[in-house]
Amino acid sequence: MQKFPQLLATCVAAVMATSAFALTPAEHKAEKDRISADYKAAVAHCKTMNGNAKDVCEKEAKGHEKVALAELDYKKDASESNRYKAAKARADAGYDVATEKCDDQSGNAKDVCKKDAKAAHVKALEAAKVAEVRNEPNADPNSKAADVSAVRREADKNVREADYKAAAERCDALSGDAKDKCVTDAKRRFGQ
C-alpha cells in the first residue's frame, strides 16, 4: 500500500514531463513564424554579398531553415521517422553548403573538395539510417539486432566507397608511378 503514492507520483511526473515537451498549436505556429522570419533576415543579409560568398550564404540560410523545420516537426511528434528526417536535413544542408564552397576552387582541388563533401554527406546519412533502425521499436530483440547489423554493414560499405572515391580523386593530381601507387594504396585502405 505504501508503494501506491510513489507510483502515483511517478505517473503524474511522467505525464507532466511529456506534456512539457509537446508544443501547443499556437506555440508551433509561433515557432514556424520565427523560423520563417530568421530565414528572410538571413536571405536579406546575403543580398549584400557578391559572388560565391552570396551563394554560400544563401545555401546556409536555406539549410538552417530546413533543419529548423525538421527539428520543429520532431518536437511536435517525437517519432523515429521525424528524428531521421531531422538528421537527413542536417546532412543535406551540410552537403549543399560544402559543395557550394567548393566553387571557390578550380581543377583537381575543386573535384577533391566535392568528393570530400559527398563522403561526409554519405557518412551522415548512413549514421542516421543506423540510428533509425537501432531506435525503432521492435518486439523481437534478436530480429532488431540482425536488422541493425545488416544496416550497419551496408552503411560501412557505402562510407568506404565514398571515402575511396575521395582518395582516388586526390590521386588524380599525381602522374605516372606515383599516381598508380596512390590508387593502389587507396584501394587497399578502403577495401575496393
N, C-alpha and C positions, 0 to 999 in steps of 0.2 A: 504494500500500500504506500510505503514511503517513496517508491520509485515513480509513482504516478505524477506527483508535482514536478519532478525533474524531467520526466518525459514530456509533460505538457509544456514546460518552459522551453525545452529544446525544440519542440514542434513550432511553437509560436515564434521563436527566434529564427528558425529556418524560413518560415513563411514571410516574416518581415524582411529578412535578408534578400530573398528572391524578389520581393516586390520593390525593394530599394533599387535594384538594378534595372528593372523594367522601366521603359520610357512610356509616359502617357502620350496620347496623340498630340497634344499641344507641345510637349517637350520635343517630340520627334520632328514636328513641323518647324519649330524654332531652331533646332539643330540643323535641319536641312537648309533653312534660310541663311543661317550663319555660314555654312559651307559654301553656298552659292555666292554670298557676299564676299567671302575670302577669295574665291576663285576670280570674281570680277575685279577685285582690287589687285590681285596678282597679275592678271592679264593687262590691266591698265598700267602697272609698273613696267611690264615687258615692252609696252609700246614705246617707252623712252629709250630703248636699246636698239642696236643695229646689228646686222649680220647674223652670224651663227649664235651669238650670245642671246639675241632675241628669240631665236628658235629654241634654244636650250631652256630659256626662261619659260616660254610657253608650254613646252613639254613638262617641265617641273610643275607648273601651275595645274595643268590638266591631270597630271599624275597624282598630285596632292588631293585634287577634287575626287578622283575615282577611288582613291584609298579611303578618304574620309567617308564617302558614301557607303562603301563596302563595310567599313567598320561600324557605321551607324546602323546598317542592316543587321550586323552581328549583335549590336547592343539591343536592338529591338527583338530579335529572335536568335538566341544563342545556340543555333543548331550547328552541327558539324559541317553542313553544306555552306552555311554563311561564313564559318571560320575559314574554310578552304577558299571561298570567293574573296575574302579579305586578303589572304596570303597571296593569292593569284594576282589580285590588283596591285599589291606591293611589288611583286616580281615583275609584272608587266610595266609598271611605272618606272621602276629602276632600269629596265632594259631600254625603254623608249628614251630616257634621258641619256643613258650611256651611249647608245648608238648615235644620238644627235651630237653629243660631244665629240664623237669620232670624226665628224665632218670638218673639224678644225685641222685634221691631219691629212696627209696625202700619201699615195703609193702604198707600200707594204705596211707602213705604220698604221695607216687607216684600216687596212684589211685585218691586221692583228688586233687592233682595238675592237673592231666589230665582232671578231671571233671570241675575244675575251668577254665581251658583253653578252654574247649568246651563251657562252659557257656558264657565266654567272646566272643568267636567266634560267637555263636548264636546271642548274643546281637548286635554285629557289623553288621552281615548280615541282621538282621531284621531291624535295623535302616537304612541301605542302601536301603532296599526294600521300607520302608515307604517314604523315601526321593525321591526315584524314582517315586513312584505313585503321591506324592504331587507335584512334579515339572514337570510332563509330561503335555504337552499341551492338554487341553480338552475344547471343545466348551461349554459344559453344566456344570456350576459350581455346581449344585446340584448333578449331577452324579459323579463329581470328589470328592466332599465331602463324598459321600457314599462309593466310592472306597477307599479313604484314611482311612475312618473309619473302613471298613472291613479289610484292610491290617493291620492297627494298632491293631485291636482286635486279629487277628491271630498272629501277632508279639508278643504281650503281652503274649499270651498263650504259645508260643514256648519259650520265655525267662523265664517265670515262671517254665515251665517244666525242662529246663536246670538248673536253679537255684536249683530246688528241688532235682534233681539228684546229684548235687554237695553237697548239705546239707545232703542228705541221705548217701552219701559216707563218710562224716565226722562222721556220727553216727556209722559206721561200726567199728570204733576204740573202741567203748564202748561195754559193755555187760550187759545183764540182764535188770533190770528195767530202768536203765539209758539210754540204747540203745532204748528201747521202747518209753520212754518219748521223746527222741531226735527225733525219726522218726515221732511221733505224732505231735510234735511242728513244724517240717519241713513241714509236710503235711498241717497243719493249716496255716502256714505262707505263703506257696506258692499255696494254693488253690487246693491241689491234692486229 
